[in-house]
């Protein structure tokens, strides 16, 4: 690892994922980007498995920050605050990168992007087949550190997307991340709980946009932040409706739809967007079996 300040920090988030960690670290070290331009930082959230031993085997090729277990939100915060790079690229320890990811992200950052997201391929324990996805989760994003400090604290990676909406983003469709789904993955949520979880997270993003309006360096992006706030509010409402539908309670779904229309109107969301968000939920709640999306 270079002794000078790197341009990029690859921050690997680990809690009891020692069995996957070596592959994650290797995927960061074996990049086509000049090794002097980046560092690998492992955030060990008090793992009780083989994680410390796995890290020790890499010596000074990586940097390790270990604390008592504090949870995923605290790990995300430490990944940002302890990064030495100007840019931070996140990786869950059970996922891994393809060799040209950092080179492509570096090019995007040099071209002015402050938030970059890449496509991914999903692998599961049950099947060797890989399924493409457009990314957006922890292991597919990278961003400039300075604005991300203002976004903290966060409960998950979603609020970092605000950086892209405000300052400019870049989508790289290539599947540069291999995203592993297994028995302990957060992805394995379903139905009502899945919808309610994301509704709560989208609400946090909405409130974060409003909070950032008064932050130095963000005031010039007022129009972008207000647009982002309306976007997250719409996503929250959509998931609130989904949660009611998942409960299969038509009355609650109908009431939620009517309330949603009023809320979105008050937030300044356009009439067409309100209609698209609410109409299908109303149809379902009144007996029309149209999958709500």
N, C-alpha and C positions, 0 to 999 in steps of 0.2 A: 504493500500500500504506500502511496506517495506520502512524503512527509509534509509537502505543501498542501494548502487548502484545495480540496478537489472541487470540480465544478458541479458534480452530481453525487448525491448520497443515495445508495440503494439501501433502504431500511427494511429488514426482514422482521416481521412480527411473529414471535413464537411463544406459545404456552403449551408445554407437553406435546410438542410435535417433533420430538427428537428423531423419530423414525423417518421423517420426511426432510428434516432440516438440511442434511448433507447435500441432497439433490438441489435444494433451493440455493444454498450457498455456492455450490459448483456452477449453477446456471448464471449467477451474478459474476463470478470470477472469470468464467470462460466466455467473455463477451468480445466482439470484434472491435469495440471502442478502445482506444488507448487507455491502458490501466491507470495512467497518471491522472486521468480526467475524472475518476470516480473512486469512491470508497464503498465498502460493504459494512453496514452497521447492523448487528443483530440486537433486537430489543427482546430480551428474555424476561418475560413477566413472571418470574419466580417458578420456573418449571421444576417439577419434581422427578422428571424422567432422565434420560441420557443426554438432554440438551447441553448441559455444561461440558460434558466430555466431548461431544461432537464439536462444539465451538473451540475447545482447547486444541484440538487436532490441527486447526488451521493457523495457529500461532498469530503472528502479526499481519497476516494477510487480511484479517478482518478485525473489526472493532466490536466489542461486546459491552452492552449496558444491561446489567442485571439488577433487579430489585425484587422485593417481596411482591407477591401476586396482588395486583391492583385492578385488573380487568382490562378489556380491550380498549375502552375510551382512553384510559391513561397511557396505554402503549402507543396509540396513535399520536397523542400529544407529545410523548417523549421522542417518537420518530422524527417529529418536526423540530422540536426545540434542541435536540442533541445532534441534529444533522450539521455537518460542517460544510456541506455543499450549498451552492446557490439554488439548486433545484433538488427536489426530493422525489424519489420513485419508490413506491410502496410494494411490498411483496409479503403475502401470507406464507408462513413457513411450510404449508402443505401444498403450495403451488410452485411453479418454476417458470423461468423465462427461456425463450429461444435466443440463440447467440447474437442476433443483430438488433435486439430490442433497444439497448442503450444507444447504439449508433443512430438509429432512426429517431429516438426521442431527442438526442442531442441536436440533430439537424432541425427538428421542429422548434426546439427552444431557441436556436440561433436565428431562426426565421421569425421570431417574435411571439410564438405561442407561450402563454403562461400556464396553460393547463393542457395536458395531452392524455388521450385515452386510446387504447388499442383494442382490436378484436381479440378473442380468445377461443380456445378449444376446450371443451369439457370432457374429462375422462371420469369414469366411475369404477367402483370396485366390481361391478357386475358385468361390465362389457368393455372390450378393447376398442370399440368404436368411438371416434371423437366427433363431438357435435359442436358446430361453430356458433359463437355468440358475439354480440357487438360490444361486449365489455361494459365498463362503468363501475365495476366493483373494485375492491382494494387493490388487487394484484394487476390491475390494468390501467392505473392512473399515475401520473406524475405532474408536478406543479412547482412553481417558483416558491421558495421558502418565505420570502418577505410577506406577501399578502396572506399566506396560510397561517401566520402567527396571529393575525387579526381574527381569523375564523375560529381559532381555538377558544374554549374547549369544544370538543365534538363527541358524540356518542358512537358515530360510525363515519365512514368515508364520504357519505353523501354531501355534507356541507362544503367539502373541498371543491365540488363541481361549481359552486358559486364563483370561484376564481375565473373559470373559463367563461361563464356567462357574462361576467363583468369586464374582463380584461382581454379576452380572446382565447380560443381553444383550437385544437387540432385533433381530428380523428384519423387514426391510422387503421384501416380495415384489416390489415394483415393480422393473423392470430399469433401474436408475439408472446402470449402467456398461455401456459397449460394450467387450466383451472380444475382442481381435483375435488370431486364430490364424494364424500364418504360418510360413515355413520355419525361423525361428530361435526359435520359441516353445518354452518348456519343456513345454507340453502335448503336444508330439509325442514322447511316449515310449510304448512298447508292451510288451505281454507281460511276460516275466520281469523286465526292467529296470524297467518301470513299477511293478510290484508290490513289488519289492525296494526301490526308491527310497522309496515311501510307507511300507513297513514300517520302514525306518530312521528316517524322519521321525516316525512315530508313537511309536517307541521314545524318541526325544528328548523328545517331549511328556510321555510317562510319567515319565521321569527328572526333567524340569523340575518337574512337579507335586510329586514327592517332595522336591526341593530347596527349593521354596517353602514347605513346611511350617514351616520354621524362620526364615522371613523376617518381620521386624516388619511388622505390617499385614496379614499373611496368616494368622496363627495362628488368628484367629477364624473363618477359613473352612476349618478342618481337614476337616470332613465333606464340603464341596463339593470340596476338592482330592483327597481320597481317592476320591470318586466319579469325578472327572475322570481320575485316574490309572488306575482300573479300565477306564474307557472307552477311553483311548488304548492300554492294554495289549491290550484286546480287538481294537481296530482293527489293531494291529501283528500280532497272531497271525493275523487274517483274511488280511492281505496276505502273510504268510509262507506260508500255505497256498496262496494264489493264485499265488505265485511258483513253488512246486513244481508246481502244476497247469499253469502256463504252460510249464514245462520238459517237460511230458508224461511225467513220471517217476512212475508210480503208487506204487511202493514208497516213494519219498521223501515223496510226498504223504501216504500212510497213516501213516508214522512221524511226520511233522510234525503230523498231526491228533491222534494219541495223546499226543504230547508237549504239544501245545497245551492239551488238556483238563487235564492235570496242572498246567501253569503257571497257567492261569486260576483253577483251584481254589485254588492257593496264594496268588493275589492277592486272594482273597475275592470273585471274580465269581460271581454267582448261577448255580444249576444250569441254569435255562432259557436264560440267555444263553450259557453254555458249549455247551449242546446246539445252539443255533441257529448258533453260530460254527463248530462242529466237524463236525456231522452231514453236511452236504452234501459237505464235502471228503472224508469217509470214503466216502460213497456213490460219488463220482466215482472215488476211488482204487481202489475194488473193482469198477469196471466199469459203474456206473450213470451214464449221460450226462445229468447234471442240471447246468445251468450254475450254478457256485458264486457266490453273492453274499451 
